[in-house]
Amino acid sequence: MVEIFPELLLRGSVNQDVLERADMIRERGMQGICLVGMGGSSIAGEVSRALLQGETEIPVISVRDYRLPQAVNREWTVLVVSYSGNTEETLSAFDDARRRGAEIFAVTTGGRLAELVHQDEIIRLSSGLQPRAALPHMFSLEYTLLRRLTGLPEVDLSDVAAHLKRAREAWRDGKPISPQSITSALIDKIPLFVGWRHLAPVAYRAKCQVNENAKAPALYSEIPEFDHNEIEASGRYSASRIVPIFLRSHLEDERVALRIRATTEVMREEGADIVEIPSLGHDSLTETLAAILFCDEVSVDLADRLGVDATIVRRIERLKRILAGEG
């Protein structure tokens, strides 16, 4: 599933009814956009939100809960994402949005959510994928809709997919770095992924992928917030088997680049082993998606080395059974 990441980026499209409704909402005006989702169904929204922050004046927030923030009202647009269409928290937030009279779009394969929306409110996903593996598929559709809602020009994702294929071939040859070299540094260690701006949700995604695919603990943070908290604990990183992994961007301005150099210098003085993943793209979009794909490969390789099945999430399934009253 990770192998077909670039192809999934091009799978499906947003139907014309949805796009026309998005145009109508944009022309009428809205106070903000609220993205709702859980787990693998939420990360596409987090990535989209980070990419849009520098391009639109419309506030875009994300929610991973049963209820929406009180500020969300009929002047807002709510984008509800649930791969299965049956996610408990997401359905609750959907009901909350409907009660408040907000405009709603749903991204799903079906389930209960599909039964609750109209034709011009739903974007259908391909079924049969793990929700976390469906990220590029969900992202492409969600990002397309969000750009339409905010009046931003369309992007050619076929060019992005082609870049991902070229970048993957290069890093599999160790240029500029290979996923396997990162995995080697993580055996019996706890990765702490750190990202800046559009790479902050990538750091979060990487943590989640190590958790779900490799069944291993992982952490994440972001710059510059990292320098106000986690850095103070770096003297115990080595003893605690924590390996900081910085996701670098060629878009870093001079101040941010200096901050990261200073951060890693302080941490090395404290005995921490630092790993850096260099920029893998030429703009924020390709850099983000290439970093996600790279870290996905790290998580799967780590799962292989630890001898675990990356596709099984038995603890999550067990939790769902308990919540459903099935014991």
N, C-alpha and C positions, 0 to 999 in steps of 0.2 A: 504493500500500500504506500509506503514511503517512496518506493521506486517510481511510482507513477504520479508523484506530486506535480510535476510540470503539466502532465496531461489533464489532471483533475482541475487545474487552474482554468482550463478551456472547456470544461464539461458544462453543458446547459447554458441557458440564457434567461434573462428576466422577460416575462411575457409583456406584450404591448399594452394590455389593459393596466398592468401595474405601473408601467412607465408613464402612461397618460395620466393616471391618478396622481402620481408623484409630481408631474408638471403642474397639475391643478393646485395641489397643496402648496407647492413652492410659490406659484403666482399669487395665491391668496395670502401667503405669509404664515410664519409659525414662530413661536418663542424658542423652541429647542427640539432636539431629537434625543430620545431615550432608548438605549439599546439594552435588551433583556435577554439573558441566557445563562446557562450553567455549564460548568465543565468544558468539554470539547466544543460545545455549541456557543460558548461565550467568547472564546479567544479570537474568532474572526472579527467580532465587534471591537474588541480591545485593540487589535491591530489597525482596523479601519479608523477608529477614533484617533489613535496616535498620528496616523498619516494625515488626517483631515485637519488637525489642530492648527497647522500653519497655513491652511488654505481657505478656511471658511470662517465667517464671523458668527455663524449660528452655533450656539452651544451644543455640544454633543456629550452626553453623559452615559455611563453604563451601570447596570444594576444586576447583581447576582443575589436575589432575595425574593421573598414571597410578595413583597409590596413595593410600590413605587415611591419615590420621594414626594413629599406633599406639594412641591412646586409644580409637578407634572399635572397639567390640566387639559382642557379641550383645545387649547392653543398649541399643544405639543403633538409631535408625531412619535409613536412608539413602535420600534422594530423588535418583534418577538421572535427569538430563534430557538428552536428545539428540534434536533435531528429526528428524534423518534416521534415528536408531537405529543408525548405523554409525560414530559418532565413536570413533576409535581409543583416545584417552585415557579416555573415559567408559566404554567397554566394559571396559577394563582395571580401572578403579576398581570397576565393577560386580562383576567376578569377585572382586576383593579383598573386597568387602562380603559376597558370598555365602560365601566361604571362612571368614570370621570369624563367620558365623551371624547377622549383623545383619538386622533387618527391612528389607525393600526395597520401594520404590515406584518405578515408572518412568513418565516423561512423554515420549511419542514419537509419531511418525506411523507407525512400523513398523520395518523393517529388522531387523538381528540382535538388537537389544535386545528388540523385541517377541516374538521367538521364545524368549527366555530367561526370561520372566516368566509368571505365572499371571493369570487374569482379575481376581482381587481385588488385583493388584499394579500394574495398568497404567491409565494415563490416556491416552486416544488424542487426539492433536492433529489438526487439519485439515491436509491436505497441500496442496502447491502454493504455499507462501509462502516467501519468503526467511527463514531463521531469525531474523535480526535484526529483520525486519519483523513477525514473529510474536510479538514480545515481549508485547503486551497479551493475546493469546490464551493464551500460556504462563503469564503472570503470574496471570491470573484463576483458572486451574485450580490452579496450584501454591499460590497464596495461600489459596484455599479449603481445600485439603487441609491446609496447615500450620496454619491456624486451627482446623480440626477436631482435628488431632493434639494441639494445645496447649490445647484446651478453651476457646478464645475464641469469642465469638458471631460468627455470620455477618455479612457486610457486604453491603449492597445495591449491587452494582456498576452497576445501571441508573441510579441517581442519579449515580454518578460519571461514567458515560458522558454523561449529559445535561449535567453541568457542563463536561465537556471540550468539547462542541460549542458551548456558550455562550461559554466562555473563548476558543476558537479564533476565533469570529466577532468577538469584541472585539479580540483582538490583531491580527487581519488588518486592522482599522480603526485600528491603532496605539494601542490602549488596553489596558494602559498602555504597551505597547511592541510592536513588530512583529518577527517573525523576520528580515525583510528588512533592518531597520536594524542588526541584529547582523551579518548576512552582509556588509553594506557595510563594516563595520569589520574584516573578516577577509580581504579580498582581498590576497593576497601577504603575509599575516601568519600567525602560529602561535597559535591560541587555547590558553589555559591555563585550563581550567574548574575552578572551586573551589566545593565544596559543604560544607555543615555537616550532620552527623548523617544524617537520612533522605535528604538531598540529595547526600551524598557519592557513592553509587552512580549518581546521576543525572549527576554530573560525569564519572564514569568512562564511563557510557553515551554521553554527548555526545562525549567524546574518540574513542571507538570508532566512532561514527557518522560523524564527520568523516573518520577514517581509511578506513573501508570505502566510504562513499558518495561523498565528495569526493576520495578518493585523496590526501589532504593530511595533513601532520603535525599532530598536536595533542597536548596534555598535559593532565594533571588532577592535582588535589591536594584536600586537605580541611582545613577549619578545625577545631581549632586547630593541627594539625600543621604546616600551611603556615608558621606564624609561627616555627617552629624550624628551617626549612630554606630554602625557596624565597624567602622575603622578602629574604634576604641577597643574592640574585642580582638583585634588582629594578633595580639601577642599570644593568644591561646589557640589560634587557628591550626597551627601545626600539631599541637597536642590533641586537639579535637578532630583531627583528620579532615579539616575543611580546606578546600582548594578554591580560591576565588578565580572566576573565569570572566574576564572583561570582554564584552562584545564591542569592538571598535568600529567607528564610522569615519569615512573620509570627509563627512560633512561637519565634523567637530570644528568649532571656531577656535581661535588661538587660546582663549581663556579656558574652554572646556578641555582642550588637549593638555594644557599646562596642569589643570586640576587632576586629570587622570595620571599624568606622569608623577605628580607630587604624591598622589594617593598610593600608587604602587611602590614608590620609593619608601614611604613611611612603613608600609606593610612588609616590605622585604627586610627593612631594618629590624622588624619584630619577628623575623623568621618565617613569614608566610611564603608559601610557594605560589607564585602568580602565573596564570595562564592567560594569554590573549588570543582572541580570534579576530583576525584582521577583517577589514571591510571586504565584502564579497560582491558588491554591486556598485553601480555608477550613479545611482540616485536613491532617494529614500525608499521608493517602492521596491526596486530590485534588491537593494541592500537588505531590506527587511525580510523579504520572502526567501532570499538566498540564505540568510542567517537562520531562518526557521528550518529550512530544509537541511542545512548542515547539522544543526542541533538535533533534529529528528533522527538523522543517521547516527549521531553519537549515542542517542538513547537506545536505539535498536541494537547497535553494536555492543553496548554495555549489557543489554539484556542477554544477548548471545553469550557473552563472556561469563556472565553470572549463571548461565544455564537455566534461565526462566523463559516462559512463554509470554511474549510481549502482547499477545492478543487477548489473553484472559484477564478479566478484572473481577475475580471471584469475591473479593471483599466488598467492592461496590455493589455487586449483585446481592450479596448477603444482606447488606444494609438496606437495600430496597425491599427485600422480602420482609425484614423486620418492620419497616415503616408501613408496609402494606398489611401488617397483621398476620403474616403467614408463618411466623415463628422462626 
